[in-house]
């Protein structure tokens, strides 16, 4: 893609980085982060996430999530530990937006948290209710703010890359939080140095561009700036394991489900063995160091409402 190409769609304008599935990926001058154009309509997104996502796009998602549940619970334990270290013991009400199969909420409920989920997929919401969880089957919108009340934590894991207006979604989270409440978000770390290296040295195509399912593409700086613009102060950042390392070492799992699953299992073993050997602080320091270099498959940030 030529560096000279500038694309304009409505008020959005910026350098075109890639094209995929009939969409262009632009470095938007208005939004200050990378996203696709044209932006999908609300009706298109409802069709994808209410009906297709868990039944067509990710047919094995819940099954594999359950297989990896011990590892996921170690991830959730660290996250709830962070929340509890940052809040007084009287503040334990959490909203998980895009709550999926519900295991993040279940972990919190078992720790004594008052939990609520919002999930547009009927399949995922039904699974969550089967776990005894309170889940509202819809998309989060402004009209829900008064009826939901306020929360001490709002969590959005792998949600903001999917919505056409992530700024509006973050602003809704801000309104739902009580004073000093926490907003935790996890998004993919895209166009990162390892991905760029793979394009230059190994002629990889931009496999992380998944339009229209992934609309927005953040890095640590653009995501932190967006959160700050919406009234949040960053209190914690780290990355997740840089899965791109496997690709750089010659294990091309792109489009190879068997190899991808093997690489994922090796990543789980790496983290599990650090935790078993009482190296939790080393693991956290490593992932914070990765974040400082904009390396890691995902961005994880905890911010406080100001």
Secondary structure as UniProt FT lines:
FT   TURN            3..4
FT   STRAND          6..9
FT   TURN            10..11
FT   STRAND          12..20
FT   TURN            21..22
FT   STRAND          23..28
FT   TURN            29..31
FT   STRAND          34..37
FT   HELIX           42..47
FT   HELIX           48..57
FT   TURN            58..60
FT   HELIX           61..67
FT   HELIX           69..86
FT   TURN            89..90
FT   STRAND          93..97
FT   TURN            100..101
FT   HELIX           103..110
FT   TURN            111..112
FT   STRAND          114..118
FT   HELIX           122..130
FT   TURN            131..132
FT   STRAND          135..136
FT   HELIX           142..144
FT   HELIX           145..148
FT   STRAND          151..157
FT   TURN            160..161
FT   HELIX           166..176
FT   STRAND          177..189
FT   HELIX           193..202
FT   TURN            207..208
FT   TURN            211..213
FT   STRAND          216..218
FT   HELIX           220..229
FT   TURN            230..231
FT   STRAND          232..239
FT   HELIX           244..248
FT   TURN            249..250
FT   TURN            254..255
FT   HELIX           257..276
FT   TURN            277..278
FT   HELIX           280..292
FT   TURN            293..294
FT   STRAND          298..305
//
